[in-house]
Amino acid sequence: MGVKIGEIRSEQILENEFRIGVLEGILEWIVSNNTALRRPNTGDIRAIKEETVATLRLKYPKSTINLT
């Protein structure tokens, strides 16, 4: 069981940060590749997710954050 801040579980906060980071990465990719408006493929999205997990690990070094 995680810590609660009011009614918000700490696990939810971390999940939200992860999802926002992934969305930011996808949007940055789309903007960078706007010439043909092509969508990121599965490998691109996986790489964005891995980069986001790495960023969260740096932000929360004592946590055991993994991409599942």
N, C-alpha and C positions, 0 to 999 in steps of 0.2 A: 504494500500500500504506500502510495506516495504522499507527499506533503500537499496540503490544500491551502490556497490563498483565497479566502472567502469560500466561494463554491467552485473555484477553478482548481482542478488537479494539476500538479506540476507536470505530469506526463502530457497533459493536453497542451500546455504552454510549449513544451519542447516539440510536440508534433506540429503545432501551428507554425512555429519558427521554421521547421523543416519544410513544410508545404509552401510557405511563403518564399523561402530561399529557392526552392525548385521552380516555382512560378517566375520569380525574378530572372533566374538563369534562362528559362525558356524564352521569356520576352526579350532578354538581351540578345539571345541567339537569333530570334526572328528579326529584330531590328538590324543586327549586323549582316544578315543575309536577305535583306529586303528586296534586292534586285529582282528576284523571281518569286518572292513570297513563298518559298518552299518551306515545308514544315520539317522540324527536326525528326530524324528517324529514331528507332528504338535505341540504337547505340548512342546517339546524341543525348537522348533523355537520360539514359543510364549514366553517362559521363557527368551530366549536370547534377544528377542525384548524388553521385559519388563526391563531386566537388562540394556540394552542400553539406554532406556528412563530414567531410574533412574540415570545413569551416566551423561547423558546430562542435567538433572535437576540440578545435583550438579554443573556442569560446568557453566550452565546458570541459576542461581537461580531466577532471576527476570523475566524469560520467563514463559509462560504457555505451557509447552511441555506436550502433551498427546499422548498416543498410540491410533490410530483410525483404 
